[in-house]
């Protein structure tokens, strides 16, 4: 990193960190969103893929629809703000249910269990109702896509990691001849692995920020 870029980062660290949903402000690692479906339902790469389709088709459309509804109908009460996001999420779920069933069959729905419909009220999807003011549709689209990508990154990474450690496979194809951590296929193992990943991820972020500030100080 050049010294000019380091200075820019040092001067705008809070704004840049907040906008970076992939790394510095990941919705799972930093904000703690969407943990339940990730640790309970995403026990392998295939199930993580099923959930990815649902989140991809629900998060951004729900956020954009909620932003539009808040601007059109106003913000008369806290309850209405919830409905502005919950109703679009429920409508998206109907389409997602039919799509997953058509693409992968009833077995895919059974594997995800209750955690697919629970996405309708998952804070990852509808938490924007708590914001004091409505965002524009364009901003909602951009932020929704960034948040979706950040979540899918961790979701699929964790699903593949758990499958590899618990079964020695990736998407059902054998990779290892031993099962390194069978508990990874269980929710308890998912929590343990996610805790390790979060600790390492956050530690790397702290080191990244510290290195930038130190580089700027050395150049002064």
C-alpha positions, 0 to 999 in steps of 0.5 A: 500500500502506498503512503498516500493510500495509507493516509487516506485510509487512516483519515477515513477509517470509520467510513471505509470500515462501515461501508466494507461489508465483505471484510471490515464490516462483514454482517456475520463476523462483525455484526453477528447477523444470520448466525442461526441458519449458518450454524444450524442449517449450513452443515455442508456445502450443498445446504449452504448453497440452498441457503445462499439462493434464498438469501440472494433472492430475499435480502436485497429485494426486501431492503429495496421494497422496504425503503420504497414503502417507507417513502411512499406510505410514511413512518406512522408507527414502529409496527408499520416499519416492521411490516414494510420489510416483513411483508416483502420478505414473506412474498419473496419466501413464497417464490424462493420456496417454489424455486428451491422445490423446483430445482432441488426437490422436496428433500432440499426443503426438508434439509433446511427445515424451519430455517428457510421460512425463519429468514422472513423474520431474520434480522439480517433481512429486515433489520433496516426497519430500526433505522430512524429514516428511510434510505433511497432505493438506490442506496438500499440496492447497493447496500443490500448487494454488499451485505448479501455478498458479505454474508454469502462469503461466510455462509459458503465458506463455513458450509464447505469447512464444516463438510470438509472437517466432518465428512472429508468431502466437498459438495459430496466428493471425497477429499480426505480419507479421515474425518478430522472434526466430526462435531463440525456437522452439529450445531455445537461444532458450528458455533465452535468453528464460527467462534474460531473464524471470528477470532482470527478474522477480527484479529486480522482486521485489527492488525490491518488497521494497526499497520496502516496507522503505524505506516502513516506515523513512520512517514511523518 
